[in-house]
Amino acid sequence: MAVLNKIRQRSLFLILIIALALFSFVLADLFRNSDALTSKSQNIVATINGKDISREDFLQKVEVAQRQAGPNATSTMVMNRVWEQEVRQAVMETQFEELGISVEKDQMRDLLKTALATSPEFLNEAGFFDENKLNEYIANLKETSVTGYEGWINYEKQLAFNALNQNYFNMVKAGLTGTLAEGELDHKLEGQKVDIKYVQVAYSTIADSLVEVSRSNISDYILDNKKQFEVEASRDIRFVEFKEEASLEDENAIKADLEIYVNGRLVDERGRKDTIVAFSEVKNNEEYINSIAESDIKFDDRFLFKSDLPEEVADNIYNLNEGEVYGPYKDDGYFKVSKVVAVKQIPDSAKVRHILIPFIGAQSAGPDVTQTEAQAKETADSLFAVLKSNRSKFPDFVTEFSSDKGSVNNGGRYDWHGYNTMVPEFNDFEFEGKTGDLGVVKTIFGFHIIEIEGQKDKQKAIQVGTIARKIEPSEATSDKVFRDASNFEINAGKGDFEAVAKENNFTVRPVNGIKVLDENIPGVGAQRPIVRWAFNEESEVGDIKRFNIPGGYLIAQLVAQHEEGLKSVEDATAQVLPIIRKEKKAKLIHDRVSATTLDDLAAAENTTVRTANGINMKNPTISGAGREPLIVGAAFGLSEGGTSGLLDGSNGVYMIQVTKVTPAVTLDNYQAAANRVEQQKVGAVNSKVYNALKEAAEIEDNRAKNQVQ
């Protein structure tokens, strides 16, 4: 009881102690994760001119863009594209807000009317845009599809942004002009000419070894020119790649396997009965290729012209008789054996017109498609019945019923196009039928009513059956590659990465200057995991890590970590060293020269006096010396007969004398020149204005911190 009483008496003290302990725990966690104190919320991807972009909104846009871009676009590529769009929108919206410009409801209607003026679903019977149809479409979308309606809202927002963007740049352009004074100056810069004599003491006359450039010289130059040397955080790595590639023995084994199908077989390697009919004797080629030979490329019943065959073997295959076999041959990562299954004469091009009736679930069917497959078939059959007796109605039916926007404006017509251009069912009808044929064909897009309007240039085409084996490493080869990679990883971790690679004749490939949001590793392709590892807080210089990459393994070592700020002396040396050398060589030349005339300077430096005629300020190039803006500028500052002192140029030290000044022709009016100046300004608006606005914007990019990558 005594103890309990003491605790009660000191309860306030205990509460304070516990509170302080909890507070210190929280502080410690904050200091361990400094982002919690210094950065935006993990939900904020970026802040641009004070506008936050949320992680959820950004990733949603990336997801939509990824679907639109298709499987060939990498996630990082799509993310960077969306990022640039978001930055542009935020930067420009800041300008719109400051100017007080916006798109109101009536303006939006005008924009929609212009954008949708040729969309059949929004046109009335007379072919004019019908706002009521648009209102009905939007209302229906709002009721039936949340996703579709959101897409429509985003479409309107994009239309509005594009309109404001255009208005903004038009206003900038409207404020630009070329004055008569600017026109006169531009005319003089181009038309006024000077002839000079000059002596050039080239920097190359002094050996680099005679000019000492210290580390402190380079460091001072960097500090004096900070803007030029600001860099993002970056990493340097080096790696050895281990490719799982088929060996010569593997390739020979694949060819031997294919030879069995060329020649046939009665017994297998162990003497057991295993009858395989020779490919040339087979009647059911599709079953033989797909099921018996288990080809890695399935049977394709399309006919091919000679130009469709692999160039290296086109003659060999095209000239075979029906039933003959060629191979094995190597093509596009496979060994193949090909057989001519059939031969026929086919037009090489056709001209058709069609009406497409889609149904719910058909490829590319829009949200406005409401017919089932059976209903679409019924519609197509009824239109076909009318057209059989009256083909003059074809254009009207195209306008009213066809959903193929690529051909509606051309009367449903696809002009001359090659064989195998369309989907298989469409292709078969137009090339295997004859001119004038009319029919209904079902494809993945819906039901097509097709009329063949023309065919030309019939020629030999062949149907080719091919047994293919992908050229892949055997299990033994893959095991060896794995062992080699594992042994190198272990040994490189114990010793010197470069030395161990050299000892085993492995090629070390360096990659410098990797940025935090980079994706590609030169020579390897898209490899975000390697970039993430290089920038991981736990990764240290010298660390080695194995990565699985397509077709093998990559053993990487982190070589250097460069933080954001000014470029290091080591990294800047290649850029700065030539500049400082030139400055020091110029000083050496100045110190040793006492001549005051061109002839004396030429004699002292064992060179010659040269001439350059017709120099102008628009193109500051000196014949025999190259581009020298400062020297040309100095020439225009001298009067005729005047001689300069020593001048430091890009390629050497010069002394010049102006021998003739030819003024530009005086014009009665400089308006034409002023107009040219104005056009030059206007032409630069779209790129230069936005770049300037972006550079001036306050952009906080948290994608890497918030792992939106």
C-alpha positions in Angstrom: 0.0 0.0 0.0 2.9 2.4 0.8 4.3 1.9 -2.7 0.9 2.5 -4.3 0.5 5.7 -2.3 3.9 7.0 -3.4 3.0 6.2 -7.1 -0.3 8.2 -6.7 1.6 11.1 -5.1 4.0 11.2 -8.1 1.5 10.5 -10.9 2.0 13.9 -12.5 5.7 13.3 -12.6 5.3 9.9 -14.1 3.0 11.2 -16.8 5.5 13.8 -17.7 8.3 11.2 -17.9 6.2 9.0 -20.2 5.2 11.9 -22.4 8.8 13.0 -22.8 9.8 9.4 -23.7 7.1 9.2 -26.3 8.0 12.6 -27.7 11.7 11.6 -28.0 10.7 8.4 -29.8 8.7 10.4 -32.3 11.6 12.9 -32.8 14.0 10.0 -33.3 11.7 8.6 -36.0 11.4 11.9 -37.7 15.2 12.4 -37.8 15.6 8.9 -39.1 13.1 9.8 -41.9 14.0 13.5 -42.5 11.5 13.6 -45.4 8.8 13.7 -42.8 10.1 17.1 -41.6 11.3 18.6 -44.8 9.3 17.2 -47.7 5.8 17.2 -49.0 3.4 14.4 -48.0 4.1 11.0 -49.6 0.8 11.6 -51.5 2.2 14.7 -53.4 4.2 13.8 -56.5 5.1 17.3 -57.4 4.4 21.0 -56.7 4.6 23.3 -59.7 4.1 27.0 -59.1 2.3 26.2 -55.8 0.0 23.7 -57.4 0.2 20.2 -55.9 -0.1 17.1 -58.1 -1.4 14.1 -56.1 0.1 10.7 -56.4 -3.3 9.1 -57.0 -4.2 11.5 -59.8 -0.8 11.2 -61.5 -0.7 7.4 -61.4 -4.3 7.3 -62.8 -3.2 9.4 -65.8 -0.1 7.2 -66.2 -2.4 4.1 -66.2 -4.6 5.6 -68.9 -1.6 6.7 -71.0 -0.1 3.3 -70.7 -3.3 1.7 -72.1 -3.3 4.1 -74.9 0.5 3.7 -75.7 0.2 -0.1 -75.8 2.6 -2.8 -74.7 5.7 -1.5 -76.5 5.9 1.6 -74.4 7.7 1.1 -71.0 6.1 2.4 -67.8 9.0 4.9 -67.3 8.6 6.2 -70.8 4.9 6.7 -70.3 5.4 8.3 -66.8 7.9 10.8 -68.2 5.5 11.7 -71.0 2.7 12.3 -68.5 5.1 14.3 -66.3 6.0 16.6 -69.2 2.3 17.1 -69.9 1.5 17.9 -66.2 4.4 20.3 -66.0 3.3 22.1 -69.2 -0.3 22.3 -68.0 0.6 23.6 -64.6 3.1 26.2 -66.0 0.6 27.4 -68.6 -2.4 27.5 -66.2 -0.4 29.8 -64.0 -0.2 32.2 -66.9 -3.9 31.8 -67.7 -4.8 32.6 -64.1 -2.6 35.6 -63.9 -4.1 37.0 -67.2 -7.6 36.0 -66.1 -8.4 34.1 -69.3 -10.7 31.0 -69.3 -13.1 29.1 -71.4 -16.8 29.7 -70.6 -19.8 27.5 -71.3 -20.7 29.0 -74.6 -17.1 29.0 -75.8 -16.9 25.3 -74.9 -19.9 24.6 -77.0 -18.2 26.3 -80.0 -15.0 24.3 -79.4 -17.0 21.0 -79.3 -18.9 22.0 -82.4 -15.6 22.6 -84.3 -14.0 19.5 -83.0 -16.9 17.2 -83.7 -18.1 18.8 -86.9 -17.4 15.7 -89.0 -18.4 13.0 -86.4 -21.4 11.1 -88.0 -23.1 10.5 -84.6 -23.5 14.2 -84.0 -24.8 15.2 -87.5 -28.5 15.7 -88.4 -30.1 14.4 -91.6 -28.8 17.5 -93.5 -25.3 16.7 -92.5 -24.9 19.6 -90.0 -23.7 19.4 -86.4 -26.7 18.9 -84.1 -26.2 20.1 -80.6 -29.2 18.2 -79.3 -27.5 14.9 -80.4 -24.4 16.0 -78.5 -26.5 16.7 -75.4 -28.2 13.4 -75.7 -24.9 11.6 -76.0 -23.4 13.3 -73.0 -26.5 12.6 -70.9 -26.6 9.0 -71.9 -22.9 8.6 -71.1 -23.4 10.1 -67.7 -26.1 7.6 -66.9 -24.6 4.5 -68.3 -20.8 4.7 -67.9 -18.9 6.4 -65.0 -15.6 5.7 -66.7 -16.9 6.9 -70.1 -18.3 10.1 -68.6 -15.0 10.8 -66.8 -13.2 10.3 -70.1 -15.6 12.9 -71.7 -14.9 15.4 -68.9 -11.2 15.0 -69.4 -11.7 15.4 -73.2 -13.5 18.8 -72.5 -10.7 19.9 -70.2 -8.1 19.1 -72.8 -10.0 21.0 -75.5 -10.2 24.0 -73.1 -6.5 23.8 -72.3 -5.6 23.6 -76.0 -7.8 26.6 -76.8 -6.3 28.7 -74.0 -2.8 27.6 -74.9 -3.4 28.7 -78.5 -5.0 32.0 -77.3 -2.0 32.7 -75.0 0.6 32.2 -77.7 -1.4 34.1 -80.2 -1.5 37.1 -77.8 2.3 36.8 -77.4 2.7 36.8 -81.1 0.4 39.7 -81.5 2.6 41.7 -79.2 5.7 41.1 -81.2 6.8 43.5 -84.0 9.8 44.3 -86.0 10.5 48.0 -85.9 12.0 49.9 -88.8 15.1 50.5 -86.6 15.5 46.7 -86.1 14.9 46.1 -89.8 17.6 48.6 -90.7 20.0 47.1 -88.2 19.4 43.5 -89.5 19.9 44.8 -93.0 23.2 46.4 -92.1 24.5 43.4 -90.1 24.0 41.3 -93.2 24.9 43.8 -95.9 27.8 45.7 -94.4 31.1 44.0 -95.3 34.8 44.4 -94.3 38.0 43.1 -95.9 40.8 42.4 -93.5 44.4 41.3 -93.3 45.3 39.3 -90.3 47.9 37.3 -88.5 46.8 34.3 -86.4 49.0 32.8 -83.7 47.2 29.6 -83.2 46.9 28.1 -79.8 48.1 24.8 -81.2 51.6 26.3 -81.8 52.1 25.9 -78.0 52.3 22.3 -76.8 49.8 21.3 -74.1 52.6 19.9 -72.0 54.0 23.4 -71.7 50.8 24.7 -70.0 50.2 23.6 -66.4 46.6 23.6 -65.4 46.1 22.8 -61.7 43.1 21.3 -59.9 42.6 24.7 -58.2 42.4 26.4 -61.6 39.6 24.1 -62.6 37.8 24.5 -59.3 38.0 28.3 -59.5 36.6 28.2 -63.0 33.7 26.1 -61.8 32.9 28.5 -59.0 33.1 31.5 -61.3 30.7 29.8 -63.7 28.3 28.0 -61.4 25.3 28.1 -63.8 27.2 26.0 -66.4 28.1 23.3 -63.9 24.9 22.7 -62.0 24.1 18.9 -62.1 21.5 16.5 -60.8 22.4 13.6 -58.5 23.9 10.8 -60.6 25.5 7.4 -60.2 28.3 5.6 -62.1 28.3 1.9 -62.4 30.1 -0.8 -64.4 28.9 -4.2 -65.3 29.6 -7.6 -66.9 26.8 -9.2 -68.9 26.3 -13.0 -69.1 24.1 -13.9 -72.0 22.2 -17.2 -72.3 22.8 -17.8 -75.9 22.7 -21.1 -77.9 26.1 -22.6 -78.4 27.2 -24.1 -81.7 26.4 -27.6 -80.3 22.9 -26.3 -79.4 22.3 -25.1 -82.9 23.5 -28.4 -84.4 21.2 -30.3 -82.1 18.2 -28.2 -83.3 19.1 -28.7 -86.9 19.4 -32.4 -86.4 16.0 -32.5 -84.8 14.5 -30.8 -87.9 16.2 -33.1 -90.2 14.0 -35.9 -88.8 11.0 -34.2 -90.3 12.7 -33.6 -93.6 13.7 -37.2 -94.1 11.2 -39.1 -91.9 12.0 -41.7 -89.3 11.0 -45.3 -88.5 12.9 -45.8 -85.2 14.2 -43.4 -82.6 17.7 -43.1 -81.1 17.2 -46.2 -78.9 15.9 -48.4 -81.7 12.3 -48.2 -80.7 9.6 -48.0 -83.4 8.7 -44.3 -83.9 7.4 -43.6 -87.3 7.5 -40.0 -88.4 6.4 -39.4 -92.0 8.6 -37.1 -94.1 7.2 -33.5 -94.3 7.0 -33.7 -98.1 4.6 -36.7 -98.0 2.2 -35.2 -95.5 -1.4 -34.3 -96.6 -2.7 -32.7 -93.4 0.0 -30.0 -93.1 -1.6 -28.0 -90.4 -2.0 -31.0 -88.0 1.6 -32.2 -88.8 3.1 -28.7 -88.2 1.1 -27.9 -85.1 0.7 -31.3 -83.4 3.2 -33.8 -84.6 6.2 -31.5 -85.2 5.0 -29.1 -82.4 6.4 -26.1 -84.3 7.2 -23.0 -82.3 5.4 -21.0 -85.1 1.9 -22.3 -85.9 0.6 -23.0 -89.4 -0.5 -19.9 -91.3 -2.8 -20.5 -94.3 -2.2 -17.1 -95.9 -0.6 -17.0 -99.4 2.6 -15.2 -99.8 4.3 -13.4 -102.7 8.0 -13.7 -103.2 8.5 -10.3 -101.6 6.9 -11.6 -98.4 9.5 -14.3 -98.0 12.8 -13.9 -96.1 15.2 -12.2 -98.5 18.0 -14.7 -98.0 15.9 -17.8 -98.9 13.2 -16.2 -101.1 14.4 -17.7 -104.3 14.9 -21.1 -102.8 11.4 -21.4 -101.4 9.5 -19.5 -104.1 10.9 -21.7 -106.9 9.8 -25.0 -105.2 7.1 -27.1 -106.7 4.0 -27.8 -104.7 4.9 -30.4 -102.0 8.7 -29.8 -102.1 10.6 -28.9 -98.9 13.5 -26.6 -98.2 15.7 -26.4 -95.1 16.8 -26.4 -92.3 17.7 -22.7 -92.6 18.2 -19.9 -90.1 15.7 -17.0 -90.0 14.9 -14.4 -87.4 16.1 -16.4 -84.4 14.7 -19.7 -85.6 15.8 -22.7 -87.6 13.1 -23.5 -90.1 12.0 -26.2 -92.6 9.5 -24.9 -95.2 7.2 -26.6 -97.6 5.2 -25.2 -100.5 1.6 -26.4 -99.6 -0.3 -24.8 -102.5 0.2 -22.4 -105.4 -2.3 -20.0 -106.9 -2.6 -16.7 -108.9 -3.7 -13.8 -106.6 -4.0 -10.1 -107.3 -1.3 -8.1 -105.6 -3.7 -5.2 -104.8 -7.4 -4.5 -104.5 -9.8 -1.6 -104.2 -13.0 -2.0 -102.1 -15.7 -0.1 -100.3 -17.4 -1.4 -97.2 -19.9 -0.7 -94.4 -19.0 -1.7 -90.9 -21.7 -2.7 -88.5 -20.2 -3.3 -85.0 -21.7 -5.1 -82.0 -21.2 -4.9 -78.3 -17.8 -6.5 -77.5 -16.3 -6.1 -81.0 -12.8 -4.7 -81.2 -12.8 -0.8 -81.3 -16.5 -0.7 -80.7 -17.3 2.6 -79.0 -19.6 3.2 -75.9 -22.4 4.3 -78.3 -22.6 0.7 -79.8 -25.8 -0.9 -78.5 -26.5 -3.8 -80.9 -25.8 -7.4 -79.9 -23.9 -9.7 -82.4 -27.2 -11.2 -83.6 -28.8 -7.7 -84.1 -25.7 -6.4 -86.0 -25.8 -9.5 -88.2 -29.5 -8.8 -88.9 -28.8 -5.2 -89.8 -25.9 -6.1 -92.1 -28.1 -8.8 -93.8 -30.9 -6.3 -94.4 -28.6 -3.7 -95.8 -27.0 -6.3 -98.0 -30.4 -7.4 -99.4 -31.1 -3.8 -100.4 -27.7 -3.3 -102.0 -27.9 -6.4 -104.1 -30.7 -4.8 -106.1 -29.6 -1.1 -105.7 -25.9 -0.4 -105.2 -26.5 3.3 -105.6 -27.6 3.4 -102.0 -24.1 2.3 -100.8 -22.8 5.9 -100.1 -25.9 6.8 -98.1 -25.7 3.5 -96.1 -22.0 4.3 -95.4 -22.8 7.7 -93.9 -25.8 6.4 -91.9 -24.6 3.1 -90.6 -20.8 2.5 -90.9 -18.7 3.0 -87.8 -15.3 2.8 -89.6 -14.2 6.4 -89.3 -11.2 5.8 -91.4 -13.3 5.3 -94.5 -16.6 7.0 -93.9 -15.4 10.3 -95.4 -14.3 8.4 -98.5 -17.6 6.7 -99.1 -16.5 3.6 -97.2 -13.7 3.1 -99.7 -10.2 1.8 -99.3 -8.3 2.6 -102.4 -5.6 0.3 -103.9 -3.9 -1.7 -101.1 -1.8 -4.8 -100.9 -2.5 -8.4 -100.1 -2.6 -9.2 -96.4 -3.2 -5.6 -95.5 -6.6 -6.2 -93.9 -7.7 -8.7 -91.2 -7.8 -12.3 -92.5 -11.5 -12.7 -93.3 -11.7 -9.3 -95.0 -8.5 -10.0 -97.0 -9.7 -13.4 -98.1 -13.0 -12.0 -99.5 -11.4 -9.1 -101.4 -8.5 -11.1 -102.9 -10.1 -14.5 -103.5 -13.3 -13.1 -105.0 -13.6 -11.2 -108.2 -14.4 -7.6 -109.2 -18.0 -6.8 -108.6 -18.5 -9.3 -105.8 -20.7 -8.1 -102.9 -20.9 -10.0 -99.5 -21.2 -9.9 -95.8 -18.1 -10.8 -93.8 -17.6 -11.1 -90.1 -14.3 -10.0 -88.5 -13.1 -9.0 -85.0 -14.5 -5.5 -85.7 -18.1 -6.6 -86.6 -19.9 -7.3 -89.8 -18.7 -5.8 -93.0 -20.7 -5.4 -96.2 -17.9 -5.4 -98.8 -18.0 -4.6 -102.5 -14.9 -5.4 -104.6 -14.4 -2.5 -106.9 -11.2 -3.6 -108.6 -8.2 -6.0 -108.6 -5.0 -5.9 -110.5 -1.6 -7.5 -111.3 -2.4 -11.2 -110.6 0.8 -13.2 -109.9 2.0 -16.4 -108.4 1.5 -16.7 -104.6 2.4 -19.7 -102.5 1.0 -21.1 -99.3 4.0 -22.1 -97.1 3.9 -24.5 -94.2 6.9 -24.1 -91.9 8.2 -26.1 -89.0 10.2 -23.8 -86.7 12.4 -24.2 -83.7 13.4 -21.2 -81.7 17.2 -21.1 -81.3 17.6 -21.3 -77.6 20.4 -22.4 -75.3 20.2 -26.0 -74.0 19.8 -26.7 -70.3 23.6 -27.5 -70.1 24.4 -24.1 -71.7 22.1 -22.2 -69.4 23.6 -24.0 -66.4 27.1 -23.0 -67.5 26.1 -19.4 -67.9 24.6 -19.4 -64.4 27.8 -20.9 -62.9 30.0 -18.4 -64.7 27.8 -15.5 -63.5 27.7 -16.8 -59.9 31.5 -17.5 -59.7 32.2 -14.0 -61.1 29.8 -12.4 -58.6 31.5 -14.2 -55.7 35.1 -13.6 -56.8 34.5 -9.9 -57.7 33.1 -9.4 -54.3 36.3 -10.7 -52.7 38.7 -8.9 -55.1 39.0 -6.3 -57.7 36.0 -6.2 -60.1 38.1 -5.1 -63.1 40.9 -7.5 -62.5 38.7 -10.5 -62.0 36.8 -9.7 -65.2 40.1 -9.4 -67.1 41.4 -12.6 -65.7 38.3 -14.5 -67.0 38.2 -12.6 -70.4 34.9 -10.9 -69.5 34.1 -7.5 -70.9 33.5 -4.7 -68.3 31.2 -1.9 -69.5 31.1 1.4 -67.7 27.9 3.5 -67.5 28.4 7.0 -66.1 25.9 9.8 -65.2 22.8 7.7 -64.5 20.0 9.9 -63.2 17.4 8.9 -60.6 14.5 8.7 -63.1 16.5 7.1 -65.9 15.3 3.8 -67.3 17.7 2.6 -69.9 21.1 1.1 -69.3 23.1 1.5 -72.6 23.4 -1.9 -74.3 21.0 -3.6 -72.0 17.7 -1.6 -72.4 15.0 -0.8 -69.9 16.4 -1.7 -66.5 14.7 0.3 -63.7 15.8 -2.2 -61.0 19.4 -1.4 -61.6 18.8 2.4 -61.4 16.8 2.0 -58.2 19.6 -0.1 -56.7 22.2 2.5 -57.6 20.2 5.2 -55.9 19.1 3.1 -52.9 20.2 4.8 -49.6 21.7 1.5 -48.5 23.9 1.1 -51.6 27.5 2.0 -51.1 30.4 2.6 -53.6 31.9 -0.8 -54.3 28.7 -2.8 -53.8 28.1 -5.6 -56.2 24.7 -7.0 -57.2 23.4 -9.6 -59.6 20.3 -8.8 -61.8 18.3 -11.1 -64.0 17.9 -9.5 -67.4 16.1 -10.8 -70.5 18.3 -13.6 -71.8 20.8 -13.8 -69.0 22.4 -12.1 -66.0 24.1 -8.8 -65.3 26.7 -8.3 -62.4 26.9 -4.6 -61.6 29.2 -2.6 -59.3 28.4 0.8 -58.0 31.5 2.9 -58.8 30.6 6.5 -57.8 27.8 8.5 -56.2 27.5 12.1 -57.4 25.2 14.3 -55.3 23.1 17.2 -56.6 25.0 20.5 -56.8 28.1 21.6 -58.8 30.0 19.2 -61.0 33.1 17.8 -59.4 36.6 18.8 -60.6 37.1 15.3 -62.0 33.9 15.4 -63.9 34.3 18.9 -65.2 38.0 18.5 -66.2 37.3 17.4 -69.8 35.1 20.5 -70.3 37.1 23.1 -68.5 40.7 22.0 -69.2 40.7 23.2 -72.9 39.2 26.5 -71.9 41.8 27.3 -69.2 44.6 26.0 -71.5 43.5 28.5 -74.2 43.5 31.4 -71.6 47.0 30.5 -70.4 48.3 30.0 -74.0 46.9 33.4 -74.9 48.7 35.0 -71.9 52.0 33.3 -73.0 51.6 34.7 -76.5 50.8 38.2 -75.2 53.9 38.0 -72.9 56.3 37.1 -75.7 54.9 39.4 -78.5 56.2 43.0 -78.8 55.4 43.5 -82.5 53.0 46.3 -83.3 52.5 45.6 -87.0 51.1 42.6 -88.9 54.4 42.1 -90.8 56.5 42.2 -87.6 54.1 39.8 -85.8 54.2 37.4 -88.8 58.0 37.4 -88.9 58.3 37.0 -85.1 55.9 34.0 -85.0 57.2 32.4 -88.3 53.8 32.7 -90.0 52.2 34.8 -92.8 49.8 37.7 -93.2 46.5 36.4 -94.6 43.5 38.1 -96.1 39.8 37.6 -95.6 37.2 39.5 -97.7 33.5 40.1 -97.4 33.2 39.4 -93.7 29.8 40.3 -92.2 28.3 40.3 -88.7 25.5 37.9 -89.5 28.0 35.1 -90.2 31.1 35.9 -88.2 33.5 33.6 -90.0 37.0 34.4 -91.1 38.3 32.6 -94.2 41.2 30.4 -93.2 40.6 30.8 -89.4 37.1 29.6 -88.8 34.2 31.0 -86.7 35.6 34.0 -84.7 32.7 36.2 -83.4 34.9 38.4 -81.2 37.5 39.0 -83.9 34.8 39.9 -86.5 33.2 42.2 -84.0 36.5 43.9 -83.4 37.0 44.3 -87.1 33.7 46.2 -87.4 34.8 48.5 -84.6 37.9 49.7 -86.6 37.9 52.3 -89.3 39.3 51.6 -92.7 43.1 51.3 -92.4 43.0 50.8 -88.7 45.0 48.1 -87.0 44.1 46.3 -83.8 46.3 45.2 -80.9 46.4 41.5 -79.9 42.9 40.0 -79.8 42.1 36.6 -78.1 39.8 34.5 -80.3 38.4 31.0 -80.2 41.3 29.4 -82.2 44.2 31.7 -81.5 45.5 35.2 -80.8 45.0 37.7 -83.7 46.2 41.0 -85.0 43.9 42.5 -87.7 43.9 45.4 -90.1 40.8 46.6 -91.9 41.7 47.2 -95.6 38.2 48.0 -96.9 34.8 48.8 -95.5 31.8 48.3 -97.8 28.7 49.9 -96.3 25.3 48.1 -96.7 23.2 49.5 -99.5 20.9 52.2 -98.2 17.3 51.4 -98.7 14.4 53.8 -99.2 12.3 51.8 -96.8 13.3 49.1 -94.3 9.8 47.7 -93.8 10.6 44.4 -95.6 13.6 43.9 -93.4 11.4 44.8 -90.3 8.9 42.2 -91.4 11.6 39.5 -91.6 12.7 40.4 -88.1 9.1 40.1 -86.9 8.6 36.7 -88.6 11.8 35.5 -86.9 10.5 36.5 -83.5 7.1 35.0 -84.1 8.6 31.7 -85.3 10.5 31.4 -82.1 7.5 31.9 -79.8 6.1 28.4 -79.4 9.4 26.9 -78.3 11.2 29.7 -76.6 8.4 31.2 -74.6 7.4 27.9 -72.9 11.0 27.0 -72.2 11.5 30.3 -70.5 8.3 29.9 -68.5 9.3 26.4 -67.5 12.8 27.6 -66.4 11.3 30.4 -64.3 8.7 28.1 -62.7 9.1 26.7 -59.2 9.1 22.9 -59.8 9.5 20.5 -56.9 9.8 17.0 -58.4 9.1 14.3 -55.7 8.7 11.3 -58.1 11.8 9.6 -57.0 11.2 10.3 -53.3 7.6 9.0 -53.5 8.7 6.0 -55.6 6.5 7.0 -58.6 8.8 5.3 -61.0 
